[in-house]
């Protein structure tokens, strides 16, 4: 057994030596798994991780005990001499693929004992391994090598003193697969990677150290804090209603007005579950990366109040990026690997703020979906702006909720606007007419469905008007800004937002009016700068900053940002989105005395010129590609004659009229039929995405079917001179790609990630080959799939984006970037 190795070690001089033997590596991973499970509260541990999962983890690499894998290791160390070794006579490594490599051999070993465990060990590299060969097939060593595997299994069972567990459900299997995978990463990571021999007496302290290095800690929560202790004010009625409703893990929906403190209510409810040890942490899932970045500032203030002061972990947990950059996850989490990624790693952090997409990938059959499931076990998962997703994403959310319920997690969904039908879909339950009440908290626990009605707040009136006169909207925005008002202008696409921003350019300069632009196609460093400036100026405590200005943006301005405008101008969008946007108007009463005199709370809605000849299939332009034309035409019919709305009284009626009224014309009936067919088709596509019977899908799979695929872009300001390895990035920082020590790689990786822009694949520069991207691979993960792979292009001083070779970056689009407009793609005529 001593000559059966798990890994090799490559020294700095390039020489290769054997690392730990397979038995030592296996017990390390088993012990790491056991200690990870200890971090979970007992009731969650008992529900998800039965006794014996440590043995499953220890056995993950049992399939490495096969002649092909061993020959590869010996060849790395001894070179061509290996051909003369008698134990490898006639062994060809070319057969590895058909056996599923060593994971497939591990799977074969357990198939007869327990198919569920076979699937777990076969999937620890993130995809389901094939197992074309039977356990005693000659190509994997026959009976002799199977005896070696059997001996290893017996030794591991003896060491860990447990038997294989009974696994009750697919959800449990997925979470255990994630546990095994993470334990393997940690057990192969910094603490153990250069060991050649293991001292078993020091294994547990080493394993605890490795787990802490990887960022897995059990947060120390302060006890007995009131809502006011945490947030500095007493809860409003709607907030208290949610807190009172959450007495146990379950699924909850809070519907309340914009600005009614849904975020604080959800966070305090999560605190109470953490305090009672009914939860392990929090994952706050938001619609976009932009809104998730801002939300973390609010999460940070919350955490600073609920975490014990005495521990290093408080500082550590308060800084989301520190959890990535100061932790050592092991193989897949190192610089340049697929899980060295803030977006992915946030789901494993004890407290994470990220996008819904990362949570949805837990239920899609993508590589390492199980790691995401493991990261969500026992957490309070808060799904914000739940109304803003399409039918396909809605189907995936239902799968996610079922998985979270099975994993002992609590789901809190927040929305200002939901129809009864939408709630029934999310909860997979029929609801009484009480579900039409507003505001409302709906609870689904083992005890059943309960509706809790907060006190209805006093109505707020808002003047509304639809116009097809774009110039009228521009003139009104200018007028209110000149009078000292703060205008919010929301478009449905980035390109339309950029065009509207440009409408104010020369005028704003002459008039001395600030105009800003906020959307998703800025690099992270620039996005952060813009958010700090504009959210600050439109925020709750910006009284001294309030003056005439215009902020133009996309849907990011309607979601999860605490901003307060005096006038709203918005492109037509579905009613629930319009209500959400109106929620950014006159949000804080403390700002009322700074608003222009005589200005009413007003929303101006820009629509197409809709008459009897209007064709909604094409007439909504780019907005019709973002939202369903049928929903847009129904929304227009609801809003076109409205002069004033009362919120919250009118909210249920507006939503019901939009989504539940019947079509009146032949083209509307056709659009409605098309919409129903599309939703059914999207539901089927969602079923395919979650099916384990299908091949493992790319992580780039769309979690929102109405959106186009995206990929990352890195813009550079220079091409390195001959003999140089230095690149100048968008923010002016210089990276030297000849540096390969760990500290330099980490710093370069940080800089690259801060300069990444994400945009639609169709408008991106052409993809480079893997060989052309070799220089960046030590610092940034490069996807094997060309379509979703990182693109790199040259930014000229003029703002034009060129291919690195100097030609057109994209044959169909003119590409530019400036710090004011962000990344822009304009289709050539």
C-alpha positions in Angstrom: 0.0 0.0 0.0 2.9 2.4 0.6 3.8 2.3 -3.1 0.3 3.3 -4.1 0.4 7.1 -4.4 -2.2 9.8 -4.6 -0.2 12.7 -6.1 3.2 13.9 -7.2 5.0 17.1 -6.1 6.7 19.4 -8.6 9.6 21.3 -7.0 10.7 24.9 -8.0 13.5 23.5 -10.1 11.1 21.4 -12.1 12.0 18.0 -10.5 9.1 15.7 -9.6 8.7 13.5 -6.5 6.0 11.3 -5.1 3.7 13.0 -2.7 1.5 11.3 -0.1 0.5 7.7 -0.5 -3.1 7.1 -1.4 -4.1 5.9 2.1 -2.7 9.0 3.8 -4.5 11.4 1.4 -7.7 9.4 1.8 -7.7 9.7 5.6 -6.9 13.4 5.4 -10.0 14.0 3.2 -12.1 11.8 5.5 -11.1 13.7 8.6 -11.5 17.1 6.8 -15.1 16.0 5.9 -15.8 15.0 9.4 -14.6 18.3 10.8 -16.6 20.3 8.2 -19.8 18.5 9.2 -19.1 19.4 12.8 -19.5 23.1 11.9 -23.2 22.5 11.2 -25.8 22.7 14.0 -26.9 19.3 15.2 -30.4 19.4 13.7 -29.1 20.3 10.2 -26.2 17.8 10.6 -28.6 15.0 11.4 -30.9 15.9 8.6 -28.3 16.2 5.7 -25.1 14.5 6.7 -25.6 11.0 8.2 -22.9 9.2 10.2 -20.5 7.7 7.8 -20.2 10.5 5.2 -16.5 10.9 6.3 -15.9 7.3 5.0 -17.5 8.3 1.7 -15.2 11.3 1.5 -12.2 9.1 2.3 -13.1 6.7 -0.5 -13.4 9.4 -3.2 -10.0 8.5 -4.7 -10.2 4.8 -4.2 -10.2 4.4 -8.0 -6.7 5.8 -8.1 -5.6 2.3 -7.2 -5.5 1.2 -10.8 -2.6 0.4 -13.1 -3.2 3.2 -15.5 -3.3 6.0 -12.9 -0.2 4.6 -11.1 1.7 4.3 -14.4 1.1 8.0 -15.0 2.4 9.0 -11.6 5.5 6.7 -11.9 6.1 8.1 -15.4 6.1 11.7 -14.0 8.8 10.6 -11.5 10.9 8.0 -13.4 10.2 9.0 -17.0 10.7 6.3 -19.7 12.2 3.9 -17.1 8.6 3.1 -16.1 8.2 0.9 -19.2 10.6 -1.6 -17.6 8.7 -1.9 -14.4 7.0 -5.3 -14.3 3.8 -4.1 -12.6 3.1 -1.8 -15.6 3.9 -4.3 -18.3 1.2 -4.1 -21.0 -0.6 -1.2 -19.3 -1.8 1.6 -21.6 -3.1 4.9 -20.2 -5.0 5.4 -23.4 -7.9 3.5 -22.0 -8.4 5.9 -19.1 -11.1 7.9 -20.8 -13.3 4.9 -21.4 -13.1 4.0 -17.8 -14.0 7.5 -16.6 -10.5 8.0 -15.3 -9.9 7.3 -11.6 -13.3 8.8 -10.6 -15.0 6.2 -12.9 -13.0 3.4 -11.2 -14.1 4.7 -7.8 -17.7 4.7 -9.1 -17.4 1.1 -10.4 -16.0 -0.1 -7.0 -19.2 1.0 -5.2 -21.9 0.3 -7.8 -22.8 -3.1 -6.4 -22.6 -1.9 -2.8 -24.6 1.3 -3.0 -25.4 3.1 -6.3 -25.9 6.5 -4.5 -22.4 6.4 -3.0 -21.1 5.3 -6.4 -22.5 8.4 -7.9 -21.0 10.6 -5.2 -17.5 9.3 -5.5 -17.8 9.3 -9.3 -18.8 13.0 -9.3 -16.2 14.5 -7.0 -14.5 16.3 -9.9 -17.7 18.1 -10.7 -19.2 15.9 -13.4 -20.7 12.4 -13.4 -18.0 9.9 -14.4 -18.7 7.1 -16.8 -17.9 3.6 -15.6 -17.8 1.5 -18.8 -15.7 -1.2 -17.1 -16.7 -3.6 -14.4 -14.9 -3.6 -11.1 -12.7 -6.6 -12.0 -12.2 -5.8 -15.6 -8.6 -6.3 -16.7 -8.2 -2.8 -18.1 -8.5 -1.4 -14.5 -6.3 -4.1 -13.1 -8.5 -7.1 -12.7 -9.0 -9.0 -9.5 -5.5 -8.2 -8.2 -6.1 -4.4 -8.2 -9.6 -4.7 -7.0 -8.1 -6.6 -4.0 -5.9 -3.5 -3.4 -9.0 -1.3 -3.5 -10.8 -3.6 -1.1 -7.9 -3.6 1.3 -7.8 0.3 1.1 -11.5 0.5 1.8 -11.2 -1.8 4.9 -8.3 0.2 6.3 -10.2 3.5 5.9 -13.3 2.0 7.6 -11.1 0.8 10.4 -9.4 4.1 10.8 -12.6 6.2 10.8 -14.6 3.7 12.8 -17.8 4.2 10.7 -19.7 2.3 8.1 -21.1 3.6 4.8 -24.3 5.7 5.4 -27.8 5.3 4.0 -28.6 8.2 1.7 -32.3 9.0 1.5 -32.8 11.5 -1.3 -31.2 13.1 -4.4 -31.0 16.4 -2.5 -29.0 14.7 0.3 -26.8 13.0 -2.3 -26.0 16.3 -4.0 -25.1 18.0 -0.7 -22.8 15.1 0.3 -21.2 15.2 -3.1 -20.4 18.9 -2.5 -19.0 18.0 0.9 -16.8 15.3 -0.5 -15.5 17.7 -3.3 -14.7 20.6 -0.9 -13.0 18.2 1.6 -10.9 16.9 -1.3 -9.9 20.5 -2.3 -9.0 21.3 1.2 -7.2 18.0 1.8 -5.1 18.7 -1.4 -4.5 22.3 -0.5 -1.8 24.5 1.0 -1.5 22.7 4.3 -1.0 19.2 2.8 0.2 19.8 -0.7 3.9 19.4 -0.1 3.8 16.6 2.4 5.5 13.3 1.5 4.7 11.5 4.7 1.8 12.0 7.2 2.1 11.9 10.9 -1.3 10.6 11.9 -1.0 11.9 15.4 -1.0 15.5 14.1 -3.7 15.0 11.4 -6.6 16.5 13.3 -4.9 19.8 14.3 -3.5 20.1 10.7 -7.0 19.4 9.3 -8.6 22.0 11.6 -6.0 24.5 10.5 -6.6 23.7 6.8 -10.4 24.2 7.2 -9.8 27.6 8.9 -7.4 28.5 6.1 -10.2 27.6 3.6 -12.5 30.1 5.3 -14.9 27.6 6.9 -15.7 28.8 10.4 -18.8 28.6 12.7 -19.8 32.3 13.2 -20.0 33.4 16.9 -23.3 35.2 17.2 -24.2 37.8 19.8 -27.3 36.7 21.7 -30.4 38.6 22.7 -30.2 41.6 20.3 -33.4 43.4 19.6 -34.3 44.8 16.1 -33.4 48.3 17.4 -30.0 47.0 18.7 -29.1 45.8 15.3 -30.5 48.6 13.1 -30.9 51.6 15.4 -34.6 52.0 15.0 -37.8 50.1 16.1 -39.3 47.8 13.5 -42.2 49.0 11.4 -45.4 46.9 11.4 -44.5 45.0 8.2 -41.0 44.2 9.4 -42.3 42.9 12.7 -44.9 40.8 10.9 -42.2 38.9 9.1 -40.0 38.5 12.2 -43.0 37.1 14.1 -43.9 34.8 11.3 -40.5 33.1 11.1 -40.6 30.7 14.1 -38.8 27.8 12.3 -37.0 27.0 9.1 -39.4 27.1 6.1 -40.3 29.2 3.1 -41.6 32.7 3.4 -42.7 35.5 1.1 -42.8 39.1 2.2 -44.7 41.6 0.0 -44.6 45.2 1.1 -44.1 48.6 -0.4 -40.8 49.8 -1.7 -38.9 51.5 1.1 -40.7 49.6 3.8 -37.5 47.9 5.1 -37.9 44.4 3.6 -34.1 43.9 3.6 -33.8 44.7 7.3 -36.8 42.5 8.1 -35.2 39.6 6.3 -31.8 40.1 7.9 -33.2 40.3 11.4 -35.2 37.2 10.8 -32.0 35.5 9.7 -30.3 36.7 12.9 -33.0 35.1 15.0 -32.5 31.8 13.2 -28.7 32.0 13.7 -29.2 32.9 17.3 -31.3 29.7 17.8 -28.8 27.7 15.9 -31.4 26.9 13.3 -29.2 28.3 10.5 -25.5 28.3 9.5 -25.2 31.6 7.7 -26.8 33.8 5.1 -26.8 34.0 1.3 -28.4 37.1 0.0 -29.3 36.5 -3.7 -29.9 39.6 -5.9 -30.9 40.0 -9.6 -27.6 41.5 -10.7 -23.9 41.7 -9.8 -24.2 45.5 -9.6 -27.0 45.4 -6.9 -25.2 42.7 -5.0 -22.1 44.9 -4.6 -24.1 47.7 -3.0 -26.0 45.3 -0.8 -22.8 44.0 0.8 -22.3 47.4 2.4 -25.6 47.0 4.2 -24.8 43.4 5.1 -21.5 44.5 6.5 -23.1 47.0 8.9 -25.6 44.2 9.9 -22.8 41.7 10.6 -20.7 44.2 12.6 -23.6 44.3 15.1 -24.5 40.6 15.3 -21.0 39.0 15.4 -19.0 38.7 18.6 -16.3 41.3 18.9 -13.5 39.2 20.4 -12.7 37.1 17.3 -10.5 37.5 14.3 -13.3 36.0 12.3 -15.4 39.2 12.7 -13.0 41.3 10.6 -12.5 38.3 8.3 -16.2 37.8 7.7 -17.0 41.5 7.3 -15.0 41.8 4.2 -16.4 39.7 1.4 -13.4 40.0 -0.9 -11.1 39.1 2.0 -12.9 35.7 2.3 -11.7 35.0 -1.3 -8.3 36.5 -1.2 -7.2 35.4 2.3 -8.5 31.8 2.1 -6.9 28.7 0.7 -9.6 26.5 -0.7 -7.2 24.0 -2.3 -6.8 22.8 -5.8 -9.8 24.3 -7.6 -9.8 27.4 -5.5 -6.2 28.5 -6.3 -5.3 31.5 -8.5 -6.0 30.6 -12.1 -8.5 27.9 -11.4 -12.2 27.8 -11.9 -13.3 28.4 -8.3 -10.9 31.4 -7.7 -13.9 33.6 -8.5 -15.6 36.0 -6.1 -19.1 35.2 -7.6 -18.7 31.5 -7.1 -17.0 31.6 -3.7 -19.5 33.9 -2.1 -21.9 30.9 -2.0 -19.5 29.0 0.3 -18.7 31.9 2.6 -20.6 32.0 5.9 -22.1 35.3 4.9 -22.4 36.0 1.2 -24.1 38.6 -1.0 -24.2 37.5 -4.6 -26.4 36.9 -7.6 -29.4 34.5 -7.9 -27.6 32.9 -10.8 -25.0 31.3 -8.6 -27.7 29.8 -6.4 -29.6 28.5 -9.4 -26.6 26.7 -10.6 -27.0 24.5 -7.5 -30.0 22.8 -9.2 -28.8 22.9 -12.8 -26.7 19.9 -14.0 -23.5 21.9 -14.4 -20.0 21.2 -13.2 -19.7 21.5 -9.4 -23.4 22.2 -8.9 -23.1 20.0 -5.8 -20.5 22.4 -4.3 -23.0 25.2 -4.5 -25.7 23.0 -2.9 -23.2 22.2 -0.1 -22.6 25.9 0.3 -26.3 26.6 0.9 -27.0 23.8 3.4 -28.7 25.2 6.5 -28.4 28.8 5.4 -31.0 31.5 5.3 -31.3 32.2 1.6 -32.8 35.6 0.9 -34.2 36.0 -2.7 -34.7 39.7 -3.4 -36.8 41.3 -6.2 -38.4 37.9 -6.8 -40.9 39.4 -9.2 -38.2 40.3 -11.8 -37.6 36.9 -13.3 -38.9 35.2 -16.5 -40.8 31.9 -16.7 -37.7 29.8 -17.2 -35.9 31.3 -14.2 -39.1 31.0 -12.2 -39.2 27.2 -12.9 -35.6 27.0 -11.7 -36.4 29.0 -8.6 -39.1 26.4 -7.7 -36.5 23.6 -8.0 -34.1 25.7 -5.9 -36.7 26.2 -3.2 -37.4 22.4 -3.1 -33.7 21.7 -2.7 -33.3 24.3 0.0 -36.2 23.0 2.0 -34.8 19.4 1.8 -31.4 20.7 3.0 -32.7 22.4 6.1 -32.3 25.9 4.7 -34.8 28.7 5.2 -36.0 30.7 2.1 -37.1 34.3 2.5 -38.5 35.9 -0.8 -38.9 39.6 -1.0 -41.0 41.6 -3.4 -43.0 44.8 -3.6 -45.3 43.2 -6.3 -46.5 39.6 -6.8 -49.7 38.2 -8.2 -51.5 35.4 -6.4 -50.7 33.0 -9.3 -47.0 33.8 -9.0 -47.0 33.0 -5.3 -48.8 29.7 -6.0 -46.1 28.8 -8.5 -43.3 29.7 -6.1 -44.8 27.8 -3.2 -46.2 25.0 -5.3 -49.4 25.3 -3.3 -53.0 26.5 -4.0 -53.7 29.6 -2.0 -56.9 31.1 -0.6 -58.1 34.6 -1.7 -56.4 35.9 1.4 -53.3 35.7 -0.8 -54.5 38.7 -2.7 -54.1 40.9 0.3 -51.4 43.5 0.3 -49.1 44.0 2.1 -48.7 40.3 3.2 -46.4 37.7 4.7 -47.0 34.2 3.5 -45.4 31.3 5.5 -45.0 27.7 4.3 -43.7 25.3 7.0 -44.3 21.8 8.1 -47.4 23.2 9.8 -48.9 24.4 6.4 -49.6 27.7 4.8 -50.3 30.8 7.0 -51.0 34.4 5.8 -50.0 37.2 8.1 -51.4 40.7 7.4 -49.4 43.8 8.5 -51.3 47.0 9.1 -51.9 48.7 5.7 -49.8 51.9 5.5 -51.3 55.2 4.5 -51.6 55.7 0.7 -49.0 57.7 -1.1 -50.3 59.4 -4.3 -48.2 59.5 -7.5 -49.1 61.4 -10.7 -48.5 59.2 -13.8 -48.5 60.0 -17.5 -47.7 58.1 -20.6 -46.1 59.8 -23.6 -44.7 58.8 -26.9 -42.9 62.2 -27.2 -39.3 61.4 -26.3 -38.3 65.1 -26.7 -41.0 66.1 -24.2 -39.4 63.7 -21.7 -35.9 65.1 -22.3 -37.3 68.7 -21.9 -39.0 67.8 -18.6 -35.9 66.2 -17.2 -33.9 69.3 -18.0 -36.5 71.6 -16.5 -36.7 69.8 -13.2 -32.9 69.5 -13.0 -32.6 73.3 -13.6 -35.1 73.8 -10.8 -32.9 71.8 -8.4 -34.6 68.4 -8.7 -32.9 65.1 -8.9 -34.2 63.1 -11.9 -34.0 59.4 -12.4 -34.2 58.1 -16.0 -34.5 54.3 -16.4 -34.2 52.5 -19.7 -34.7 48.8 -20.4 -31.4 48.2 -22.3 -27.8 49.4 -21.9 -27.6 50.8 -25.4 -30.8 52.8 -24.9 -29.5 54.1 -21.5 -26.3 55.2 -23.3 -28.2 57.0 -26.0 -30.4 58.8 -23.5 -27.3 59.8 -21.4 -25.8 61.3 -24.6 -28.9 63.5 -25.0 -27.9 65.6 -22.1 -24.2 65.9 -22.9 -23.5 69.4 -24.3 -26.6 70.9 -22.6 -25.5 69.6 -19.2 -22.1 71.1 -19.6 -23.5 74.6 -20.5 -26.2 74.4 -17.8 -23.8 73.2 -15.1 -26.0 70.1 -14.4 -24.4 66.8 -13.4 -25.5 63.8 -15.5 -24.5 60.2 -14.6 -24.9 56.8 -16.1 -25.1 53.5 -14.3 -25.4 50.1 -15.9 -23.7 46.7 -15.8 -21.1 47.1 -18.6 -18.4 48.9 -16.6 -15.4 47.1 -15.1 -15.7 46.4 -11.4 -13.4 49.2 -10.3 -15.3 51.8 -12.3 -18.7 50.4 -11.3 -17.7 50.8 -7.7 -16.6 54.4 -8.2 -19.9 55.3 -10.0 -22.0 53.6 -7.3 -20.3 55.4 -4.5 -20.8 58.7 -6.2 -24.4 58.4 -7.4 -25.9 56.2 -4.8 -24.4 58.6 -2.3 -26.0 61.6 -4.0 -29.4 60.0 -4.3 -29.3 58.3 -0.9 -31.2 58.7 2.3 -28.6 60.8 4.1 -27.6 63.0 1.1 -29.5 66.2 2.1 -26.4 68.3 1.8 -25.7 66.8 -1.6 -29.1 67.4 -3.1 -29.2 69.7 -6.2 -30.2 69.5 -9.8 -28.9 66.5 -11.5 -29.9 63.6 -13.8 -29.0 59.9 -13.3 -29.6 57.6 -16.3 -29.5 53.8 -16.0 -31.0 50.4 -16.6 -32.9 48.0 -14.3 -30.1 48.1 -11.8 -31.6 51.4 -10.6 -34.9 49.7 -9.7 -33.4 46.8 -7.8 -32.1 46.8 -4.2 -30.6 50.3 -4.3 -31.7 52.8 -1.7 -32.1 55.8 -3.9 -34.5 58.7 -3.7 -35.5 60.8 -6.8 -37.7 63.8 -7.3 -38.9 62.9 -10.8 -39.0 59.5 -12.6 -38.8 59.1 -16.3 -39.0 55.5 -17.4 -39.4 53.5 -20.6 -42.5 51.3 -20.6 -41.9 48.0 -18.7 -44.3 45.5 -17.1 -46.5 46.8 -14.3 -44.6 45.2 -11.5 -41.3 46.8 -12.8 -43.0 50.2 -13.2 -44.2 50.0 -9.6 -40.7 49.0 -8.5 -39.3 52.0 -10.3 -41.9 54.3 -8.8 -40.7 53.1 -5.4 -37.5 55.1 -6.1 -39.7 58.3 -6.0 -39.9 60.4 -2.9 -38.6 57.4 -0.9 -37.5 59.3 2.2 -39.7 61.9 3.8 -36.6 63.5 5.3 -35.7 64.8 1.8 -39.1 66.4 1.1 -38.0 69.9 2.2 -35.2 69.8 -0.4 -37.5 69.0 -3.4 -38.4 71.7 -5.9 -41.4 73.8 -4.9 -44.5 73.0 -6.7 -43.2 69.6 -8.0 -45.6 66.7 -7.5 -44.5 63.1 -7.1 -44.5 62.2 -10.8 -43.7 59.3 -13.1 -43.5 59.9 -16.8 -43.7 56.7 -18.9 -42.2 56.7 -22.4 -44.2 54.5 -24.7 -44.2 53.8 -28.5 -46.8 55.7 -30.5 -49.6 53.1 -30.1 -52.6 53.5 -32.4 -54.9 51.1 -34.3 -52.0 50.1 -36.7 -49.5 49.4 -33.9 -47.9 45.9 -34.1 -46.8 44.9 -30.6 -44.7 42.0 -32.0 -42.1 44.6 -33.4 -43.4 48.0 -32.2 -41.7 47.9 -28.7 -38.3 47.7 -30.3 -35.5 46.6 -27.9 -37.9 46.6 -25.0 -39.8 43.8 -26.7 -36.7 41.7 -26.6 -36.3 42.2 -22.9 -40.0 41.8 -21.9 -42.9 39.9 -23.5 -44.8 42.1 -26.0 -48.1 40.7 -24.7 -47.3 41.9 -21.2 -46.1 45.3 -22.4 -49.3 45.9 -24.4 -51.5 44.8 -21.4 -49.4 47.1 -19.2 -49.9 50.0 -21.6 -53.7 49.5 -21.6 -53.7 49.6 -17.8 -51.5 52.8 -17.5 -52.5 54.9 -20.5 -55.5 56.5 -18.9 -54.2 56.6 -15.3 -53.6 60.1 -14.0 -52.8 59.3 -10.4 -52.3 56.0 -8.5 -52.5 55.4 -4.7 -49.9 53.1 -3.3 -50.4 50.5 -1.8 -54.2 50.5 -2.4 -54.0 50.3 -6.2 -51.1 47.8 -6.4 -53.2 44.5 -6.4 -55.7 46.0 -9.0 -52.9 47.1 -11.3 -51.2 43.7 -11.2 -54.5 41.8 -11.7 -55.5 43.9 -14.6 -52.1 43.5 -16.2 -51.7 39.7 -15.8 -55.2 38.4 -15.5 -57.3 40.4 -18.0 -58.3 38.8 -21.3 -56.9 39.9 -24.7 -59.2 42.0 -26.8 -57.9 41.9 -30.3 -56.8 39.1 -32.6 -53.1 40.0 -32.4 -53.4 40.1 -28.6 -54.9 36.7 -28.5 -52.1 35.4 -30.7 -49.5 37.0 -28.5 -51.1 35.5 -25.4 -51.1 32.1 -27.0 -47.5 32.5 -28.0 -46.6 33.5 -24.4 -48.4 30.5 -22.9 -46.6 28.2 -25.4 -43.3 29.9 -24.6 -43.7 29.5 -20.9 -44.6 25.8 -21.3 -41.5 25.4 -23.4 -39.3 27.3 -20.9 -40.6 25.0 -18.2 -39.6 22.0 -20.2 -36.2 23.5 -20.8 -35.8 24.0 -17.1 -36.7 20.4 -16.5 -33.9 19.4 -19.0 -31.4 21.6 -17.2 -32.0 20.0 -13.8 -32.2 16.4 -15.1 -29.3 14.3 -13.9 -29.9 11.9 -16.9 -28.4 14.5 -19.3 -24.7 15.2 -19.8 -23.0 17.7 -17.5 -23.7 21.2 -18.9 -21.3 24.1 -19.1 -21.3 26.5 -16.1 -22.0 29.3 -18.6 -25.6 27.9 -19.1 -28.1 30.6 -19.0 -30.1 30.9 -15.8 -32.4 33.4 -17.5 -33.7 32.2 -20.8 -34.7 35.7 -22.1 -31.1 36.9 -21.9 -28.3 36.3 -24.3 -25.1 34.5 -23.3 -22.3 36.7 -21.8 -18.6 36.4 -21.6 -15.8 38.4 -19.9 -13.7 41.0 -21.6 -10.3 42.4 -20.5 -9.3 45.7 -22.2 -5.5 46.5 -22.2 -4.0 49.9 -23.0 -0.8 48.6 -24.5 0.9 45.6 -26.2 4.1 44.7 -24.3 7.2 45.8 -26.0 9.4 43.1 -27.5 11.0 41.1 -24.6 8.6 42.7 -22.1 5.9 40.9 -20.1 4.2 44.0 -18.7 0.6 44.9 -19.6 -1.2 48.1 -18.8 -4.8 47.5 -17.8 -7.9 49.7 -18.1 -7.4 51.3 -14.7 -3.8 52.2 -15.5 -2.3 49.4 -13.3 0.6 47.5 -14.6 0.9 43.7 -14.4 4.1 41.7 -15.0 3.2 38.3 -16.2 6.7 36.9 -15.7 6.0 36.9 -11.9 4.8 33.4 -10.8 5.3 33.4 -7.0 2.1 33.0 -5.0 1.9 36.6 -3.7 2.5 38.1 -7.1 0.0 35.8 -8.8 -2.6 36.7 -6.2 -2.1 40.5 -6.7 -2.2 40.1 -10.5 -5.4 38.1 -10.2 -7.0 40.8 -8.1 -6.1 43.5 -10.7 -7.4 41.5 -13.6 -10.7 40.7 -11.9 -11.2 44.4 -11.1 -10.8 45.3 -14.8 -13.1 42.6 -16.2 -16.2 43.8 -18.2 -19.0 41.3 -18.8 -21.2 41.7 -22.0 -23.2 39.9 -24.6 -21.1 37.4 -26.6 -22.5 38.6 -29.9 -21.0 42.1 -29.4 -17.7 41.0 -27.9 -14.3 40.9 -29.6 -13.5 37.7 -31.4 -12.3 34.9 -29.1 -8.6 34.0 -29.0 -7.2 30.5 -29.0 -6.1 28.8 -25.8 -2.4 29.2 -26.9 -2.9 32.9 -27.4 -4.2 33.2 -23.8 -1.5 31.1 -22.3 0.2 34.1 -20.7 -2.9 34.9 -18.6 -3.9 31.4 -17.5 -1.7 31.4 -14.3 -3.8 34.3 -13.1 -7.3 33.9 -14.6 -9.4 30.8 -15.3 -9.8 30.3 -19.1 -12.9 28.4 -20.1 -12.3 25.5 -22.5 -15.4 26.5 -24.4 -14.6 29.1 -27.0 -17.9 30.9 -26.9 -17.8 31.8 -23.2 -14.0 32.2 -23.0 -12.3 35.5 -21.8 -11.7 38.0 -24.6 -8.8 40.4 -24.6 -8.7 43.5 -26.8 -6.7 46.7 -27.1 -8.2 50.1 -26.1 -6.9 53.0 -28.2 -6.7 56.5 -26.8 -9.7 57.5 -28.9 -11.8 54.9 -27.0 -12.0 52.5 -30.0 -11.6 48.9 -29.1 -9.3 46.9 -31.5 -8.2 43.3 -31.8 -4.7 42.7 -30.3 -3.4 42.3 -33.8 -4.7 45.8 -34.7 -7.8 44.9 -36.8 -11.5 45.2 -36.2 -12.4 43.6 -32.9 -15.9 42.5 -34.1 -17.0 42.3 -37.7 -20.6 43.4 -37.1 -20.3 46.0 -34.3 -18.2 49.1 -33.6 -16.9 48.7 -30.1 -15.8 51.5 -27.8 -15.1 52.2 -24.1 -15.0 55.4 -22.1 -15.2 55.9 -18.4 -18.5 57.8 -18.9 -20.4 55.5 -21.2 -18.8 52.2 -20.4 -18.5 49.4 -22.9 -20.6 50.2 -26.0 -21.4 48.1 -29.1 -23.2 49.8 -32.0 -24.2 47.6 -34.9 -22.9 48.7 -38.3 -25.4 49.6 -40.9 
